[in-house]
Amino acid sequence: MTAWVGLTGGIGSGKSQAAAEFMALGVPHIDADALSRCLTADNGKALTAIRETIGVHVFDSESRLNRAVLREEMFRRPQTRAILESLMFPLILEEICLQQARYSDEIYGIIDVPLLVENPPFLALVQRVLVIDVDETTQIERVKQRSGLNEDEIRRIIDSQAPRRERLLHADDVIKNEGSLAELAQKIQCLHRYYIHTLKL
C-alpha cells in the first residue's frame, strides 16, 4: 500500500520546484492545482456548475472561464471563494483518489496541495505532511521576480492562505528553502532516502 505525503507551502516557497525534484527521483506526483485547471479548462467538468452558481460574467465572449476576473471576484467577495471551493473540492478529491489508485504498488507518493492544511478532506488523503518553508520577505521577493505582481497583491494572496505558523504546526517534515536550487535538491534527496527507509511496509 502506498504511503502518501502531502506537499504544501505558501506562495513563493518553492513548493513546485520541490515537487519537480521528487518527480526527478521517480516519485509519483499528484498535482491538485493541475487537476483544478483541467476541471476548469475548455469543456471541463466544473464549468457548467460555475456558470450556474457564480454567473456568466466570469466567462469571456467565447464561453471560456476568465481566470483573472474570477480571481479578482474571489478577493473582493469571500462568498464567491466559498462557492467555488464547494464546487471544486469534491471534484478535485475524486480525481486525486482516482490517481492514487494507479500507484498502489509504490512505496510512497507526493500529493501537491497548496491549501492542504486549510482543508481537512485533503489532509485525510495523506499520511504525512511536508512543508516547504520560507520567511515572508523571501516569499514576496520571489513572487515579485516571477510574476510582476506588486507587494500589496502578493500580501493579499499570502493573507488568503494559512498562516505560516499553522502550516508548521501540521508538518511532520519541514524543508527550509532559503538557499539555492542545488541545496533544495540535496535536501529532497536526503528526505527521499528517509521516506524510502521509513515508509516501506
N, C-alpha and C positions, 0 to 999 in steps of 0.2 A: 504494500500500500504506500502510495506516495505521500510524503510529508510536504505541506505547503507553507511557504514563508511569505508573509505579506510585506511587500516593499513599499515604503512610503517616505515622504519628506516634503517640506514646504517648497513653494515655487523658488527656483534658483538654487536648490540644494545640490543638484547634480544627480538626482534620482534616475533620470533617463540614461545618463552615462553609466551609472552603477548597473542598471538593467542590461545595458549593452555588454558590460564586462561579464556578467553571469551568462549571457547568451553565447559569448565567445568561448566560454568554458563548456558549452553544450548543455546548459541547464534549461529545462523547459520554462518558457516565459509566457504568461498571460497578461495582456495589457488592457486594463479596464478602459482607459481613455480611447484606445484604438477601437475597442468594441463599441463604445459610445458613438464614435464618429461613423462607424459602419451603420449603426442603427438610425442615424440622422442624415446619412448621405442620400443621394437621389434614390428614390424607391425604398428607402429604409423603413423598417418595421414601425419605428416610432413616429413617423411624420404625420400620419392621419390623426393620432391622438393629440399631438402638439397643436395641429391646426384647429382641432375641435375645442381644446381646453384653453389654450393661450391666445390663439387668434391668427388670422391670415396676415396681420401686419408684420409678423416676424418672418415672412416669406417674401422672396423677390418676385418680379413680374413673370419669371419662368417657373414659379412654384418651387423654387429651391429654398431651403432654410437659410436665412440671413443670420449667420452666427454672430456677427458684430451687433446687430440690432437686438438679438436675443440676449447676448451678454450684457449689454447696457441696461436692458429692461430688468434683468435679474438683480443688478446692483441697485437700481432705483426702486424696485418693487420686490421686497423679500418674498411676498406671496407667490410671485412668478417662479422664483427659485424652488420654493416648496412644491409647487405644482409639477414643475419639470422633474424634480427628483422623484416624486411619487410615481411618475410615468416611467422614467428611465431606469431606476434602480432595479425593479423586478426583472426587466428585460436584460440588463447587464448581468445580474446574478444568474439568470438562466443560461446565458451564453458562457459565463465562466464555468458553471457546472458541466456544461457540455464539453468544454475544452479540458477540464480536469480529467474527465473520463478517458480522454485519449492518451493520457500519460500515466496510467495506473500502475505501470511497472517500473517507474523511475524512483530513485532514492528520494529526491526532493525536487520541487519546482518553485518558481517565483510567481506570485500574483502581484502585479504592479498596480497599486490603487492610491492615487493622490489623497483621497479623502477617507482613508482606511479607518482611522481612529474615530472619525466623526459618525461612522455608520456601523452599528453592531452587526447587521446582517452580513457585511463583508468580513468583519473580524471573525465571524463564526466559520468562515471557509478556510481559515489558516490555523496552523499550529504554533507558529512563531511570528513575531513582528520585528522587522528590521527597519530602523530609521536611519536615513542619510541626513546628517545634521550639520548645519552651518549657522553662524550668527546672522542677525537681521541685516547688518551692514553688508555682509557678503551677498546675501540674497538680493538686495536692492541693486548692488553694482553689477552682478551677473545678469540680472533681468534687463537692466538698462542697456548693457552691451549687446544683448542678443535680440532685443525686441524693439528698442526705441521708445518704450513707454516712459512717461515721466514718473517722478518719485511718488507723487500723490496717487497715480493709478496703480503703481506697484504696491503701495501700502494698503490700498483698498483691497487688492487681491489677497495680500497676506492676512488682513483682518478677517477675510471671509473663510480662512482656513483655521484648523485647530491651532491653538497657541502652541508654541514650541515646547513648553513645559508639559503640556498634555500629551503630545506625541511621545516625549521621552518617558513619561510615566507608563505608557503602554508597551514600551520597547523591551524585547528580550535581547536584542543586539543593536548596537549603535556604531555607525561609522562616521567619524568626524571627517568632513571633506573640505577643509580649508586650503589644501595643498594642490599639487599638480595632478594631472591625469595619470601619470605614472604611479604616483603614490596611492591614488584611489584604486588603480588596477591591482597593486600589490596587496592592499587591504582586502579587496574582494577575493583574491586568490587564497589568502590565509583563511578567510571565513568559509570559502568553498570547501577547503580541506577539513575544516572543523565540522561543517554540515555533513559531509560525506561520512565522517567518522561517527558522529553522534546521532544522525537521523536514520542511519541504515538499520533496518529491522532485523 
